[in-house]
Amino acid sequence: MFDELHEECGVFGIYEKKTADVASSVYFGLYALQHRGQESCGIAVCDDGVFSHKKADGLVSEVFSREELDRLGKGNIAVGHVRYSTTGGKNHNNIQPLVIRHVKGNLALAHNGNLINAEEIRRDFELSGAIFHGTSDTESIAYSIVRERLSCGSTEEAVERAIPHIRGAYSCILMTATKLIAFRDPDGFRPLCIGETSDSAYVVASESCALDSVGAKFVRDVKAGEIVVISENGIQSITTHCGKKQNICIFEYIYFARPDSVIERKSVHRARVTAGKILAETSPVDADIVIGVPDSGLDAGMGYAQASGIPYGTGFIKNKYIGRSFIQPSQNQRESAVRIKLNVIRETVQGKRVVMIDDSIVRGTTCARIVNLLREAGAKEVHVRISSPPFLHTCHFGTDIDSEENLIACKYRNINEIANFIGADSLAYLPVEKLGRLIDSKNFCKGCFTGNYPLDISGAGSKNKFDEKIHK
């Protein structure tokens, strides 16, 4: 509906030492991760080796009523997922967790990320007679593990054997009849962390904010390339594939993660405030007020105000009740659609020179509409500052960035042309060479800004490589 980035996916799992209402725990965890995916969701529960699951299109609160959670029953292991499709589009069989029944038992898999060799894996399986029910790359991961499981002694060994054949981004939680297994790709593109509750239950989640939602204390992040096995014997770590330089997606800190999360020991809130401070240093402007575009522009706006000395104000009110079911407007209704999502506080901006902080510009059309809202509310000047560098390349590791021909920074290489397009008096982006300051590290992926990817992406294909209709 809007010209903006879509979230990716969120995963959550819990292992209890005794039978408990694990479905409700996963529900709360997924609720905290709802910002990572609003298309569909699912929960799978294991009770003494018996799996039950529920998954459907919709938000967590829409799919899971109290009755639905009771129907899942109690158990001691559960895994859940919230999804936005970067590959696969709208296909019910793509909703996770994927539940697979094979000759050596059952498994349920939840995956955040995107493979670059999923098409190759899929073709190999199909040529040997395998039948795929969906179109997502998660199914390729699950089948790869099952194939290895048929010839080895444990599921964790099967995961260890499968990892060299799976290329790309994956932070996964896998449930068997007796274990909860978490693993990340050797580059560590997507986050994954471990927590522990007061009654010694273990929790694994995409972000630390989900641990907080169930009262779990943060223990540590899952290392890049690590396999963590949680069972009645406690926690076991397998580090065969660890050791590569980590390449966490820097956009987790700029946009995706919740500001109250801590990823790889770095505060998301602090990273965004730092981005705003850098913008004030590198692109100062005479102005009367600084405002942030909800939600991820707010913290960066605070940072800009702190560093510049310009007062910070609340410029927008965001309608919190627009979910996935909001009606798709026709072309001549798009301006009204933006007004429904965001409304300007006229008193904050009227007659003032405004610095507007946002996290990114994709095609530029939504940014132009927001700038126009400020003009209509009486802003004398609008200076746009973006807390990320310009998008110049697509992402192959789980971020739904548009194709390059649609990116405004590819259409207009001159920044003044982009400023004219969005109707701003001036425009500036975060310098790409300053990205490391956000997290005090050089170990991150910035391929969408530079075109230099940590992995060879040749043969990666399109994001929706198995669908005739691209779903954005």
C-alpha positions in Angstrom: 0.0 0.0 0.0 2.7 2.4 0.9 6.1 3.0 -0.6 8.1 1.7 2.3 10.2 -1.3 3.4 8.4 -4.4 4.6 9.5 -6.3 7.7 11.0 -9.7 7.3 10.1 -12.5 9.8 10.4 -13.2 13.5 10.9 -16.5 15.2 10.3 -17.6 18.8 10.7 -20.9 20.6 10.5 -22.2 24.2 11.6 -25.3 26.0 10.1 -26.1 29.4 11.3 -28.9 31.7 7.7 -29.8 32.5 4.3 -29.6 30.8 3.1 -26.0 30.6 1.0 -23.6 28.6 3.8 -23.1 26.1 1.4 -22.0 23.4 0.6 -18.8 25.4 4.2 -18.1 25.9 4.9 -18.2 22.2 1.8 -16.1 21.6 3.2 -13.3 23.8 6.6 -13.7 22.2 5.2 -13.4 18.7 3.1 -10.4 19.8 6.4 -8.7 20.7 7.8 -9.6 17.3 4.8 -8.5 15.3 6.7 -5.6 13.8 8.9 -8.1 11.9 6.0 -9.7 10.0 2.3 -8.9 9.6 1.2 -11.2 6.8 0.8 -14.5 8.6 1.7 -16.4 11.8 1.8 -19.8 13.3 2.5 -21.8 16.4 3.5 -25.5 16.8 3.4 -27.3 20.1 5.0 -30.6 21.2 3.4 -32.7 24.0 5.2 -35.9 24.7 6.2 -36.3 21.1 2.8 -35.4 19.6 2.7 -32.2 17.5 -0.2 -29.9 17.1 -0.1 -26.6 15.2 -2.2 -23.7 14.0 -1.2 -21.2 11.3 -3.1 -18.7 9.2 -2.9 -15.3 7.4 -3.3 -12.4 9.8 -1.9 -10.7 12.8 -1.1 -12.7 16.0 -4.2 -11.3 17.7 -6.4 -12.2 14.8 -5.2 -15.8 14.4 -5.0 -16.9 18.0 -7.9 -16.5 20.3 -7.9 -18.0 23.8 -9.9 -20.9 22.4 -7.3 -21.5 19.6 -4.5 -21.5 22.1 -6.4 -24.0 24.4 -7.0 -26.2 21.3 -3.2 -26.4 20.7 -3.0 -27.9 24.2 -0.2 -27.9 26.7 3.3 -29.3 26.1 6.9 -28.7 27.0 8.3 -27.4 23.6 6.8 -24.9 21.2 7.9 -22.8 18.3 6.3 -19.8 16.5 6.7 -17.5 13.6 5.5 -14.2 12.2 6.0 -13.7 8.5 6.3 -11.2 5.7 7.2 -12.9 2.4 10.5 -12.0 0.8 10.2 -15.1 -1.3 7.1 -17.2 -2.0 4.3 -14.7 -2.0 0.9 -15.5 -0.6 0.6 -19.3 -0.4 -0.9 -20.9 2.7 1.7 -23.7 2.5 4.4 -21.1 3.1 3.1 -20.1 6.5 5.4 -21.2 9.2 6.4 -23.1 11.3 6.7 -25.8 8.6 5.8 -29.1 10.1 7.5 -32.1 8.5 6.7 -35.7 9.3 9.4 -38.2 8.2 10.5 -41.7 8.9 12.6 -40.8 11.9 10.1 -38.5 13.6 8.6 -35.0 13.3 10.1 -31.6 13.2 8.8 -28.0 13.0 10.9 -25.3 11.5 10.7 -21.5 11.8 13.1 -19.4 9.7 14.1 -15.7 9.4 16.2 -14.8 6.4 16.6 -15.6 2.7 18.7 -18.2 0.9 20.6 -17.4 -2.3 20.7 -21.0 -3.5 17.2 -22.1 -2.7 16.3 -22.6 -6.4 19.3 -24.9 -6.8 18.4 -27.0 -3.7 14.8 -27.2 -4.8 15.8 -28.4 -8.3 18.0 -31.2 -6.9 15.3 -32.5 -4.6 12.7 -32.4 -7.3 14.9 -34.3 -9.7 15.2 -37.0 -7.1 11.4 -37.2 -6.7 10.7 -34.8 -3.9 7.4 -32.9 -3.9 7.4 -29.3 -2.6 4.1 -28.1 -1.2 5.0 -24.4 -1.0 7.3 -21.9 -2.7 9.4 -20.5 0.2 13.1 -21.3 0.7 12.3 -22.5 4.2 11.1 -25.7 2.7 14.5 -26.2 1.1 16.2 -25.9 4.5 13.8 -28.4 6.1 14.2 -31.0 3.3 18.0 -30.5 3.5 18.0 -31.3 7.2 15.6 -34.3 6.8 17.8 -35.8 4.1 20.8 -35.7 6.4 18.7 -37.0 9.3 18.0 -40.2 7.5 21.6 -41.2 7.6 22.9 -39.8 10.9 22.2 -40.3 14.6 20.6 -37.0 15.7 18.8 -33.9 14.3 21.6 -31.6 15.5 24.1 -33.7 13.5 21.8 -33.4 10.5 21.7 -29.6 10.9 25.5 -29.6 11.1 25.8 -31.6 7.9 23.2 -29.5 6.1 24.7 -26.1 6.8 27.5 -26.3 4.2 24.9 -26.8 1.5 22.6 -23.9 2.5 23.9 -20.5 1.4 22.4 -17.2 2.5 20.8 -15.8 5.6 19.0 -18.0 8.1 18.3 -17.7 11.8 16.2 -20.8 12.6 14.5 -22.5 15.4 13.7 -26.2 15.0 11.6 -28.4 17.2 11.7 -32.2 17.5 9.9 -34.5 19.9 12.6 -34.0 22.5 14.7 -30.9 21.6 14.6 -27.3 20.7 17.5 -26.5 18.2 18.5 -23.0 17.2 21.1 -22.2 14.5 22.4 -19.2 12.5 24.2 -19.0 9.2 28.0 -18.6 9.4 27.7 -14.9 8.5 25.1 -14.2 11.1 23.0 -11.9 8.9 19.9 -12.1 11.1 19.7 -11.9 14.9 18.9 -14.7 17.3 19.2 -14.7 21.1 18.7 -17.0 24.1 16.9 -16.3 27.4 16.0 -18.1 30.6 12.9 -17.7 32.8 12.8 -17.8 36.5 11.6 -21.4 36.5 14.5 -22.5 34.2 12.7 -22.6 30.9 14.8 -21.6 27.9 13.6 -19.2 25.3 15.0 -18.4 21.8 13.9 -15.4 19.9 14.8 -13.0 17.0 15.0 -10.1 19.4 15.6 -9.5 23.1 12.3 -7.6 23.4 10.5 -10.9 22.9 12.4 -12.4 25.9 11.1 -9.5 28.0 7.5 -10.2 27.0 7.6 -13.6 28.8 9.8 -12.5 31.7 12.9 -14.2 30.4 16.4 -12.9 31.3 18.8 -12.4 28.4 21.5 -15.1 28.4 23.4 -14.5 25.2 23.2 -14.2 21.4 23.5 -17.4 19.3 26.8 -17.1 17.5 27.1 -16.8 13.8 27.4 -20.4 12.5 26.5 -21.9 15.9 24.0 -24.7 16.6 22.4 -24.6 20.1 20.7 -27.7 21.3 18.3 -27.4 24.3 17.0 -30.6 25.8 16.5 -32.3 29.2 20.3 -32.3 29.5 20.4 -28.5 29.3 22.2 -26.5 26.6 24.7 -27.9 24.2 26.7 -25.7 21.8 28.1 -27.0 18.4 30.5 -24.5 16.9 31.8 -26.4 13.8 30.7 -23.6 11.4 31.7 -20.7 13.6 34.7 -18.5 13.0 33.8 -16.4 10.0 33.6 -12.6 10.3 30.1 -11.7 11.3 28.0 -9.8 8.9 24.9 -8.7 10.8 22.5 -6.7 8.7 23.0 -3.1 9.6 19.4 -2.3 8.7 18.3 -4.3 11.8 19.6 -1.3 13.8 18.3 1.4 11.5 14.8 0.1 10.8 13.8 -3.5 11.5 14.3 -4.2 15.2 12.3 -2.6 18.0 14.2 0.2 19.7 14.1 -1.6 23.1 16.0 -4.6 21.7 19.6 -5.3 22.1 21.3 -7.1 19.2 24.9 -8.5 19.5 25.2 -6.5 22.8 24.4 -3.2 20.9 21.3 -1.2 21.8 19.0 -0.5 18.8 17.8 2.7 20.5 21.4 4.0 20.9 22.3 3.1 17.3 19.4 5.2 16.0 20.2 8.1 18.3 23.8 7.9 17.1 22.6 8.0 13.5 20.7 11.2 14.2 23.8 12.7 15.8 25.9 11.8 12.8 23.3 13.5 10.5 23.5 16.7 12.6 27.3 16.7 12.3 27.5 15.9 8.6 24.4 17.7 7.3 23.5 20.7 9.6 20.8 23.1 8.7 19.3 26.2 10.3 15.9 25.2 11.5 13.3 25.7 14.3 12.2 22.2 15.1 13.3 18.6 14.6 10.6 15.9 14.1 10.8 12.2 13.4 8.6 10.0 11.2 7.2 7.2 13.3 8.4 4.8 14.2 12.0 4.2 13.5 12.7 7.9 12.7 11.8 9.0 16.2 15.0 8.0 18.0 17.2 9.3 15.1 15.2 12.6 15.4 16.1 12.8 19.1 19.8 12.3 18.2 19.7 15.0 15.6 18.1 17.4 18.1 20.6 16.6 20.9 23.6 17.1 18.6 22.3 20.2 16.8 20.7 22.0 19.7 17.5 22.5 17.7 14.4 21.6 19.8 12.7 18.2 19.3 9.0 18.1 18.8 6.2 15.6 18.1 5.3 16.3 14.5 3.2 13.2 13.6 0.6 11.0 15.2 0.5 7.5 13.7 -2.7 5.6 13.5 -2.0 2.4 15.5 -5.0 0.5 14.2 -4.0 0.1 10.6 -3.1 -3.6 10.2 -2.8 -5.9 7.2 -6.5 -5.8 6.5 -6.5 -2.0 5.8 -8.2 -1.6 2.4 -5.9 -1.1 -0.6 -6.8 2.4 -2.0 -7.2 3.1 -5.6 -4.6 5.4 -7.3 -6.6 8.6 -6.7 -7.1 7.7 -3.0 -3.4 7.3 -2.1 -3.1 10.8 -0.6 -6.0 10.0 1.7 -4.4 6.7 2.7 -1.3 8.5 3.9 -3.5 10.9 5.9 -5.2 8.0 7.6 -1.8 6.5 8.6 -0.1 9.7 9.6 -1.5 13.0 10.7 0.5 16.2 11.3 0.3 18.1 14.6 -0.1 21.6 13.0 0.9 23.4 16.2 4.4 21.8 16.1 5.3 22.8 12.5 3.2 25.8 11.5 5.3 28.7 10.4 8.5 26.8 11.2 11.6 25.6 9.5 11.3 21.8 10.0 14.0 19.1 10.0 12.2 15.8 9.2 14.1 12.6 10.1 13.1 9.3 8.4 14.9 5.9 8.2 15.0 5.5 4.4 13.6 6.5 1.0 12.7 3.6 -1.3 10.7 4.9 -4.4 10.2 8.3 -2.9 6.5 8.6 -3.4 5.5 8.2 0.3 8.3 10.6 1.4 6.9 13.1 -1.1 3.4 12.7 0.4 4.7 13.2 3.9 6.6 16.3 3.0 3.4 17.6 1.4 1.5 17.0 4.6 4.0 19.2 6.4 3.6 21.9 3.8 -0.2 21.8 4.1 0.1 22.1 7.9 2.0 25.4 7.4 5.7 24.4 7.6 7.8 27.2 6.1 10.7 24.9 5.1 11.1 21.1 5.2 14.6 19.7 5.3 14.7 15.9 5.0 17.4 13.9 6.7 17.6 10.1 6.2 19.3 7.9 8.9 20.6 5.5 6.3 22.6 5.8 3.1 20.7 5.7 -0.3 19.5 2.3 -1.4 21.3 1.5 -4.6 21.1 -2.3 -4.7 18.6 -5.0 -3.8 19.1 -7.3 -0.8 19.4 -11.1 -1.1 19.4 -11.8 2.6 15.9 -11.2 3.8 15.1 -7.5 3.4 12.4 -6.7 0.9 14.1 -3.9 -1.0 12.6 -3.1 -4.3 14.4 -3.9 -7.6 17.0 -1.4 -8.6 15.1 0.2 -11.5 12.5 1.3 -8.9 14.8 2.8 -6.4 14.8 6.6 -6.5 18.5 6.8 -5.7 19.2 4.8 -8.8 16.9 6.9 -11.0 18.3 10.2 -9.7 22.0 10.0 -8.8 22.0 13.8 -8.1 20.7 14.4 -4.6 19.1 17.7 -5.5 17.0 15.9 -8.1 15.7 13.6 -5.3 15.0 16.6 -3.1 13.0 18.2 -5.9 11.1 15.0 -6.4 10.0 14.7 -2.8 9.4 18.5 -2.5 12.0 19.1 0.2 14.1 22.3 0.6 17.1 20.1 1.2 17.9 16.4 1.6 20.8 14.5 3.1 21.6 10.9 3.8 23.7 9.2 6.4 27.2 8.8 4.9 27.9 5.1 4.2 31.4 5.4 5.6 29.8 6.4 9.0 27.7 3.3 9.4 30.2 1.6 11.6 29.7 4.2 14.3 26.1 3.1 14.9 27.4 -0.2 16.5 31.1 0.5 17.0 32.0 -2.3 14.6 33.1 -2.9 11.1 31.4 -6.4 11.0 28.1 -5.9 9.3 26.4 -6.2 5.9 25.8 -3.0 3.9 25.4 -4.6 0.4 22.1 -2.8 -0.3 24.0 0.5 -0.1 27.3 -0.4 -1.7 26.7 -3.5 -3.9 29.5 -5.3 -2.0 27.9 -8.4 -0.5 29.6 -10.7 2.0 28.6 -13.7 -0.2 28.8 -14.4 -3.9 25.3 -13.7 -5.1 25.7 -14.9 -8.7 22.8 -17.1 -9.6 20.7 -15.8 -6.7 17.8 -15.0 -9.1 14.8 -12.8 -8.2 13.3 -12.7 -4.7 10.1 -14.3 -5.9 11.8 -16.9 -8.1 9.0 -19.5 -7.8 6.0 -17.2 -8.2 4.5 -15.9 -11.5 3.1 -12.9 -9.7 5.5 -10.8 -7.6 4.0 -10.1 -4.2 5.2 -6.9 -2.5 
